[in-house]
Amino acid sequence: AVREASLKAGQAIVSAYALHATDLLIPSLKQGIFDANWRIRQSSVILLGEFLSKVLGKNIGEEDTVQQTDVNISEFIGGQSNDILAVLYLVRNDLNAAVQNRASVTWKSIVTNTPKTVKSILPELMNLIMEALATSGDKREVARYTLADVVVKLSSRVLPDILPYLSNALKSSNPCDREGAALGLCNLMSAVG
């Protein structure tokens, strides 16, 4: 009951302030999406879906064109639209099925052409992936699955864009970055076949 009441309160806040306080809402939603607790991640994805539906002026599940969606999101949240889409794409590979399903439903409701959209958000997505690969635990696994997913879906079209990120991380002075890049490279090679 407390969880449901909290979610309803969050939905009310997002509904009331989505168009006027995006600078305050977006960081909180992004932070919740990367929380260790799957219930917080799931609720954050739900609230992100509410936020996007309010910004786009449509209900989750309605048809739309990707150009119109990109324009609407950018119109309200500016340059952060690619970050939001990158976070949403990354969480589609969450280790928890409930979070993964909710993220997939939200993604499909706002994006009609996944390959084209992923190509356009690739720099932001790769930054998230590289950051997550340098960590440990679940976040690293999600990043590995996402990298493999991108390579499988877009194959040779994105390899020239992805390899510099891995190459730079392999040259990093931080051992966590190098380890993450090596894992990412292994996943990339496995996905390419």
C-alpha positions in Angstrom: 0.0 0.0 0.0 2.8 2.4 0.8 4.6 1.6 -2.5 1.4 2.2 -4.4 0.7 5.5 -2.6 4.3 6.6 -3.3 4.0 5.8 -7.0 0.8 7.7 -7.2 2.4 10.7 -5.5 5.3 10.5 -8.0 2.9 10.3 -10.9 1.0 13.4 -9.6 4.3 15.3 -9.3 5.4 14.3 -12.8 2.0 15.1 -14.3 2.0 18.5 -12.6 5.6 19.6 -13.3 6.7 17.7 -16.4 6.4 20.7 -18.7 7.7 23.3 -16.2 10.4 21.6 -14.0 12.2 19.3 -16.4 15.6 20.3 -15.0 14.5 19.0 -11.6 12.7 15.9 -12.7 15.1 14.4 -15.2 18.1 14.0 -12.9 16.0 12.4 -10.2 14.4 10.0 -12.8 17.8 9.1 -14.2 19.2 8.5 -10.7 16.3 6.2 -9.8 16.8 4.2 -13.0 20.3 3.2 -11.9 19.3 2.4 -8.3 20.4 -1.0 -6.9 16.8 -1.9 -5.8 14.7 -3.2 -8.8 11.5 -1.8 -7.4 13.0 1.7 -7.5 14.2 1.1 -11.0 10.8 -0.1 -12.1 9.0 2.9 -10.5 11.5 5.3 -12.1 10.8 3.7 -15.5 7.1 4.1 -14.9 7.6 7.7 -13.9 9.8 8.3 -16.9 7.0 6.9 -19.1 4.6 9.3 -17.5 7.0 12.2 -18.0 7.5 11.3 -21.7 3.7 10.9 -22.3 3.1 14.3 -20.7 5.8 15.9 -22.7 4.7 14.3 -26.0 1.0 14.9 -25.2 0.0 11.3 -25.9 -0.7 8.1 -24.0 1.8 5.3 -23.9 1.0 2.9 -26.7 -0.3 5.5 -29.3 1.3 5.5 -32.7 3.6 8.3 -33.7 6.5 9.0 -36.0 10.0 9.0 -34.7 10.7 12.5 -36.1 7.7 14.0 -34.4 8.6 12.3 -31.2 12.2 13.6 -31.3 11.0 17.1 -32.1 8.5 17.0 -29.2 11.0 15.7 -26.7 13.7 18.2 -27.8 11.2 21.0 -27.7 10.6 20.5 -24.0 13.8 19.1 -22.6 16.4 20.3 -25.2 19.7 18.5 -25.4 18.7 16.1 -22.7 16.4 14.2 -25.0 19.2 11.9 -26.3 20.3 11.2 -22.7 16.8 10.2 -21.7 16.4 7.9 -24.8 19.9 6.4 -24.1 19.0 5.7 -20.5 15.7 4.2 -21.6 17.4 2.0 -24.2 20.0 0.8 -21.7 17.4 -0.1 -19.0 15.6 -2.3 -21.6 18.3 -4.8 -20.9 17.9 -4.7 -17.1 18.5 -8.0 -15.2 15.0 -7.8 -13.7 12.2 -8.9 -16.0 9.6 -6.5 -14.6 11.9 -3.5 -15.2 13.0 -4.8 -18.6 9.3 -5.2 -19.7 8.3 -1.8 -18.5 11.2 -0.2 -20.2 10.5 -2.0 -23.5 6.8 -0.9 -23.4 7.8 2.7 -22.8 10.5 2.5 -25.6 8.1 1.0 -28.1 5.5 3.6 -27.3 7.8 6.6 -28.1 10.1 5.1 -30.8 8.9 3.6 -34.0 12.3 3.1 -35.7 14.7 1.6 -33.2 17.8 1.3 -35.5 17.5 4.9 -36.7 17.0 6.2 -33.1 19.8 4.1 -31.6 22.1 5.4 -34.4 21.2 9.0 -33.5 21.7 8.5 -29.7 24.8 6.4 -30.1 27.3 8.9 -28.5 25.2 9.3 -25.4 24.4 5.5 -25.3 28.1 4.6 -25.6 29.1 7.1 -22.8 26.5 5.4 -20.5 27.7 1.9 -21.6 31.4 2.8 -21.0 30.6 4.3 -17.6 28.6 1.2 -16.6 31.3 -1.2 -17.9 33.8 0.5 -15.6 31.7 -0.4 -12.5 30.9 -3.8 -11.1 27.8 -5.9 -10.6 24.4 -5.6 -12.2 25.1 -2.3 -13.9 28.1 -3.8 -15.8 26.0 -6.8 -16.9 23.3 -4.5 -18.2 25.9 -2.5 -20.2 27.3 -5.8 -21.6 23.9 -6.9 -22.8 23.1 -3.5 -24.2 26.4 -3.3 -26.2 25.7 -6.8 -27.6 22.1 -5.8 -28.4 23.3 -2.7 -30.3 25.9 -4.7 -32.3 23.3 -7.4 -33.2 20.7 -4.9 -34.3 23.0 -2.5 -36.2 26.0 -4.7 -36.9 28.5 -3.1 -39.2 26.8 0.3 -39.3 27.9 1.1 -35.8 31.2 -0.7 -35.4 33.2 2.3 -36.7 31.4 4.4 -34.1 31.7 2.0 -31.2 35.4 0.9 -31.5 36.9 4.4 -30.7 35.1 4.3 -27.3 36.5 0.9 -26.5 39.9 1.8 -27.8 40.1 5.0 -25.7 39.0 3.1 -22.6 41.7 0.5 -23.2 44.3 3.2 -23.1 42.9 4.8 -19.9 45.1 5.0 -16.8 42.1 3.7 -14.7 42.2 -0.1 -14.4 38.4 -0.3 -14.1 38.0 1.5 -17.4 40.5 -0.9 -19.1 38.7 -4.0 -17.5 35.3 -2.7 -18.6 36.6 -2.0 -22.2 38.1 -5.5 -22.4 34.7 -7.0 -21.3 32.9 -4.8 -23.8 35.3 -5.8 -26.6 34.7 -9.5 -25.7 30.9 -9.0 -25.9 31.2 -7.0 -29.1 33.2 -9.8 -30.8 30.8 -12.5 -29.6 27.8 -10.5 -30.9 29.4 -9.9 -34.3 30.1 -13.6 -34.7 
